[in-house]
Amino acid sequence: MRKIKKLDELQLLKRGNIFKHGMFCLIGLLLLNTLLYSQGIEWASGKWAELTIILFTIVLCSIEFILYDIYPLTENKQKHLIYFLGLFGFVALIACIYDLIVGKSGIVVDGKITETALGIIYGLMFISVFVVYKLKKQYNAKHENDE
């Protein structure tokens, strides 16, 4: 809770807007998933669809936090977490691509996305947070040097 006290009013307002965007995205995607499921369209087996929607919303909010400079990008906690996400995403991506090639499981089976393909999607989502972090850090450094 100490971190929240360090945020100024504008950052708190932006943070609230990001949470609002995340909530609307989560609710909208879950409603869309429910509508598709009620029509007999199941795009992922089991609870993978809901997990993917939740993870997508978390990644979307994380990227918005980075882009709007809600939390300092140089703090060790955030930096270590983002580097871990990038590494985890890269390992997941490589492992799932290897499994896709060697296991010959396919991307879609019986009209549903396989767990291997979802692993690739999850890896790309985690890597995207890392890439946005690095790009934003470079952008801030460039504009800091220009001033």
N, C-alpha and C positions, 0 to 999 in steps of 0.2 A: 504494500500500500504506500510505501514511501515514494515510489517512483511517480505515482499519480500526483503527489503534491508538487513535484518539480515541473509538471507540465503547465504552460500558461493557458489563458482562456481560449485562445484560438486553437491550440492543440487539443484541448478537451472537447471543443466543438467539433473539430475534424474527427476526433476519435469516436464521438457519439454518432456522427454521420456514417462513419465506416461500419460501426456495429449495426446501424440501421440498414445500410446496404446489404450487409451480410445476412441479416434476419430476413429481409425481403427476398433475397436470392435463395436462401434456404427454404423458406416457405413456398416460394414459387416453384422451385425445382421438385420439392416433395409433392406438391399438388399435381404437377405435371406427371411425375412418376406414378402417382396414385391413379390419375386419369388413364394413363397408358395401361396400367395393370388391370384396371376395371374393364378395359376394352380387349383384354387378352394379349396385350403386347408386353412381354417381359424381356427387357434388353440385357439384364444381367441376372445370373442365377442366385437364389437365396437372398441374403441381406447385403450382397455386394453392391446393389444399386444404391441403397440408402447410405452405405459407407462411402461410396464414391461421391455422392451429393454432399455429404457432410465435409469430406476432405476437400472437395472443390471449393466450398464456401470458406473454409479455414485458409486455404491457399490464397483465395481472392482477397480476403481481409488482410492477410499478411503482406501481400503485394501492395495494397493500398496504404498500409501503415508505413511501409518503406518509402513509397513514392511521396507521401505527404509529410515526411520527416516527423512522424509522431514521436518516435523514440530515437535517441541519438544512435547513429550507425557505428560509432566507434566504441561503445561500451562492450566490455568483454563478454557479458552474458549474452547479448544479442548476437555478437560476432561469432561466438562459439556455436550457438544454436543454429545460426544460418549456415555456417560451414558444415556442421553435422548434417543438416538437411540436404545440402548439396552433395556431400559424400554418400549419404544414404540413398539419395535419388539416383546417383550415378551407379552405385553397386546394384540397386534394384533393377535399373534399366539394363545393365549388362547381364545380370543373372536371368532376367526374363527373356531377353533377346536370345541368349544362349539356349534357354529352355525351349523357346519357340523354334529355333533351328534344329536342335538335337532331338527334342521330344516330338516334333512334328504334330503338336497339339492343335495348331491353327489359331486364328484370331477369333473367328466366329464359328460356333458349333451349335446346331439346332436353333439358329436365329438368336443366339445369346452370345455376348462377349465372354470369352474365356477368362479364367483367372490370370493366365499368363499375359493376355493383352491388357487386362486391368492393371497388372503389375507394371507394365510399360507406361501406361497412362499415369499411374501414381509416381513413378520415377521421374517422368517429365514434369509433373506438377511440382515435385520437390526441387528439381533442378531449376525450374523457372523462378522460384523464390530466390535461390542463390544468384542466378543471372541478373535479376532485377536489382538485388542488393549491390552486386559488383558494378553494374552500370550506374546506379544512383550514386555510389561512392565516387566513381570517376567523374560524374557530372558535377557533384558538389566540389570536388577538388579542383576541377577546371575553372568553375565559376568563382571559387574562393581565390584562385591565383589571378583571375582577371580583375578582381576588385582591389 
